[in-house]
Amino acid sequence: MRNVPGITMFEPAEIIATNLFALPILLLLTNISRTSAIA
């Protein structure tokens, strides 16, 4: 892993929280883009 200055400032709990918040949104966006491409 690279030592990125922005990431090192975050605490592990914050990273987990942002991942839990961002992953469902990314999944929703990919699902919407796939269904719109099919339709």
N, CA, C and O atoms as a printed pandas DataFrame, in Angstrom:
     atom_number atom_name residue_name chain_id  residue_number  x_coord  y_coord  z_coord
0              1         N          MET        A               1    0.842   -1.210    0.000
1              2        CA          MET        A               1    0.000    0.000    0.000
2              3         C          MET        A               1    0.869    1.250    0.000
3              4         O          MET        A               1    1.918    1.292    0.643
4              5         N          ARG        A               2    0.429    2.246   -0.714
5              6        CA          ARG        A               2    1.155    3.519   -0.706
6              7         C          ARG        A               2    0.753    4.319    0.517
7              8         O          ARG        A               2   -0.357    4.189    1.033
8              9         N          ASN        A               3    1.683    5.151    0.969
9             10        CA          ASN        A               3    1.394    5.991    2.133
10            11         C          ASN        A               3    0.832    7.323    1.643
11            12         O          ASN        A               3    1.578    8.275    1.413
12            13         N          VAL        A               4   -0.472    7.380    1.488
13            14        CA          VAL        A               4   -1.111    8.601    0.990
14            15         C          VAL        A               4   -1.400    9.525    2.159
15            16         O          VAL        A               4   -2.011    9.093    3.137
16            17         N          PRO        A               5   -0.977   10.796    2.092
17            18        CA          PRO        A               5   -1.155   11.717    3.225
18            19         C          PRO        A               5   -2.612   11.870    3.636
19            20         O          PRO        A               5   -2.907   11.963    4.827
20            21         N          GLY        A               6   -3.528   11.899    2.672
21            22        CA          GLY        A               6   -4.929   12.118    3.011
22            23         C          GLY        A               6   -5.524   10.960    3.785
23            24         O          GLY        A               6   -6.360   11.158    4.667
24            25         N          ILE        A               7   -5.090    9.739    3.454
25            26        CA          ILE        A               7   -5.676    8.562    4.090
26            27         C          ILE        A               7   -5.133    8.381    5.496
27            28         O          ILE        A               7   -5.846    7.919    6.387
28            29         N          THR        A               8   -3.855    8.748    5.703
29            30        CA          THR        A               8   -3.240    8.521    7.012
30            31         C          THR        A               8   -3.899    9.385    8.084
31            32         O          THR        A               8   -3.817    9.064    9.270
32            33         N          MET        A               9   -4.553   10.480    7.681
33            34        CA          MET        A               9   -5.191   11.357    8.669
34            35         C          MET        A               9   -6.451   10.708    9.233
35            36         O          MET        A               9   -6.852   10.995   10.361
36            37         N          PHE        A              10   -7.069    9.839    8.449
37            38        CA          PHE        A              10   -8.302    9.215    8.912
38            39         C          PHE        A              10   -8.014    8.140    9.944
39            40         O          PHE        A              10   -6.976    7.480    9.898
40            41         N          GLU        A              11   -8.937    7.973   10.868
41            42        CA          GLU        A              11   -8.822    6.871   11.819
42            43         C          GLU        A              11   -9.515    5.650   11.223
43            44         O          GLU        A              11  -10.387    5.797   10.367
44            45         N          PRO        A              12   -9.141    4.440   11.664
45            46        CA          PRO        A              12   -9.757    3.222   11.100
46            47         C          PRO        A              12  -11.278    3.243   11.185
47            48         O          PRO        A              12  -11.954    2.796   10.259
48            49         N          ALA        A              13  -11.818    3.753   12.276
49            50        CA          ALA        A              13  -13.276    3.786   12.429
50            51         C          ALA        A              13  -13.902    4.678   11.359
51            52         O          ALA        A              13  -14.971    4.369   10.832
52            53         N          GLU        A              14  -13.232    5.785   11.042
53            54        CA          GLU        A              14  -13.774    6.681   10.020
54            55         C          GLU        A              14  -13.734    6.012    8.652
55            56         O          GLU        A              14  -14.658    6.154    7.851
56            57         N          ILE        A              15  -12.654    5.282    8.396
57            58        CA          ILE        A              15  -12.536    4.599    7.103
58            59         C          ILE        A              15  -13.639    3.561    6.956
59            60         O          ILE        A              15  -14.247    3.441    5.893
60            61         N          ILE        A              16  -13.896    2.811    8.025
61            62        CA          ILE        A              16  -14.951    1.795    7.980
62            63         C          ILE        A              16  -16.308    2.465    7.768
63            64         O          ILE        A              16  -17.129    1.979    6.990
64            65         N          ALA        A              17  -16.541    3.573    8.457
65            66        CA          ALA        A              17  -17.826    4.261    8.340
66            67         C          ALA        A              17  -18.014    4.799    6.926
67            68         O          ALA        A              17  -19.101    4.686    6.359
68            69         N          THR        A              18  -16.961    5.383    6.353
69            70        CA          THR        A              18  -17.088    5.931    5.003
70            71         C          THR        A              18  -17.267    4.811    3.991
71            72         O          THR        A              18  -17.991    4.974    3.009
72            73         N          ASN        A              19  -16.608    3.663    4.221
73            74        CA          ASN        A              19  -16.775    2.529    3.310
74            75         C          ASN        A              19  -18.201    1.994    3.381
75            76         O          ASN        A              19  -18.805    1.688    2.353
76            77         N          LEU        A              20  -18.738    1.882    4.592
77            78        CA          LEU        A              20  -20.110    1.392    4.746
78            79         C          LEU        A              20  -21.096    2.349    4.094
79            80         O          LEU        A              20  -22.155    1.933    3.625
80            81         N          PHE        A              21  -20.742    3.643    4.063
81            82        CA          PHE        A              21  -21.639    4.631    3.469
82            83         C          PHE        A              21  -21.459    4.704    1.956
83            84         O          PHE        A              21  -22.423    4.926    1.224
84            85         N          ALA        A              22  -20.220    4.516    1.487
85            86        CA          ALA        A              22  -19.934    4.715    0.064
86            87         C          ALA        A              22  -20.227    3.470   -0.767
87            88         O          ALA        A              22  -20.669    3.578   -1.911
88            89         N          LEU        A              23  -19.983    2.288   -0.198
89            90        CA          LEU        A              23  -20.159    1.066   -0.984
90            91         C          LEU        A              23  -21.589    0.873   -1.481
91            92         O          LEU        A              23  -21.769    0.582   -2.664
92            93         N          PRO        A              24  -22.625    1.021   -0.635
93            94        CA          PRO        A              24  -23.998    0.873   -1.142
94            95         C          PRO        A              24  -24.328    1.883   -2.233
95            96         O          PRO        A              24  -25.055    1.562   -3.173
96            97         N          ILE        A              25  -23.798    3.104   -2.118
97            98        CA          ILE        A              25  -24.063    4.124   -3.136
98            99         C          ILE        A              25  -23.418    3.719   -4.456
99           100         O          ILE        A              25  -24.018    3.869   -5.521
100          101         N          LEU        A              26  -22.183    3.201   -4.377
101          102        CA          LEU        A              26  -21.510    2.760   -5.597
102          103         C          LEU        A              26  -22.267    1.603   -6.235
103          104         O          LEU        A              26  -22.412    1.545   -7.456
104          105         N          LEU        A              27  -22.749    0.684   -5.403
105          106        CA          LEU        A              27  -23.508   -0.449   -5.938
106          107         C          LEU        A              27  -24.801    0.034   -6.588
107          108         O          LEU        A              27  -25.194   -0.465   -7.643
108          109         N          LEU        A              28  -25.456    1.000   -5.962
109          110        CA          LEU        A              28  -26.691    1.535   -6.539
110          111         C          LEU        A              28  -26.418    2.206   -7.877
111          112         O          LEU        A              28  -27.173    2.030   -8.833
112          113         N          LEU        A              29  -25.336    2.977   -7.941
113          114        CA          LEU        A              29  -25.012    3.679   -9.182
114          115         C          LEU        A              29  -24.688    2.690  -10.293
115          116         O          LEU        A              29  -25.100    2.882  -11.437
116          117         N          THR        A              30  -23.952    1.633   -9.964
117          118        CA          THR        A              30  -23.608    0.657  -10.998
118          119         C          THR        A              30  -24.854   -0.087  -11.455
119          120         O          THR        A              30  -24.997   -0.385  -12.640
120          121         N          ASN        A              31  -25.754   -0.388  -10.530
121          122        CA          ASN        A              31  -26.990   -1.079  -10.904
122          123         C          ASN        A              31  -27.859   -0.191  -11.782
123          124         O          ASN        A              31  -28.447   -0.661  -12.756
124          125         N          ILE        A              32  -27.943    1.094  -11.439
125          126        CA          ILE        A              32  -28.752    2.020  -12.234
126          127         C          ILE        A              32  -28.157    2.170  -13.629
127          128         O          ILE        A              32  -28.885    2.183  -14.622
128          129         N          SER        A              33  -26.836    2.282  -13.702
129          130        CA          SER        A              33  -26.203    2.458  -15.014
130          131         C          SER        A              33  -26.380    1.206  -15.865
131          132         O          SER        A              33  -26.546    1.297  -17.082
132          133         N          ARG        A              34  -26.345    0.038  -15.228
133          134        CA          ARG        A              34  -26.516   -1.203  -15.988
134          135         C          ARG        A              34  -27.945   -1.329  -16.502
135          136         O          ARG        A              34  -28.162   -1.677  -17.663
136          137         N          THR        A              35  -28.916   -1.048  -15.641
137          138        CA          THR        A              35  -30.312   -1.186  -16.054
138          139         C          THR        A              35  -30.657   -0.144  -17.119
139          140         O          THR        A              35  -31.422   -0.431  -18.039
140          141         N          SER        A              36  -30.099    1.061  -17.000
141          142        CA          SER        A              36  -30.387    2.089  -17.996
142          143         C          SER        A              36  -29.725    1.730  -19.322
143          144         O          SER        A              36  -30.257    2.043  -20.387
144          145         N          ALA        A              37  -28.565    1.074  -19.262
145          146        CA          ALA        A              37  -27.901    0.674  -20.501
146          147         C          ALA        A              37  -28.686   -0.440  -21.189
147          148         O          ALA        A              37  -28.751   -0.496  -22.417
148          149         N          ILE        A              38  -29.280   -1.323  -20.389
149          150        CA          ILE        A              38  -30.064   -2.425  -20.958
150          151         C          ILE        A              38  -31.382   -1.894  -21.529
151          152         O          ILE        A              38  -31.808   -2.314  -22.604
152          153         N          ALA        A              39  -32.021   -0.978  -20.813
153          154        CA          ALA        A              39  -33.331   -0.487  -21.218
154          155         C          ALA        A              39  -33.263    0.478  -22.403
155          156         O          ALA        A              39  -34.295    0.974  -22.855
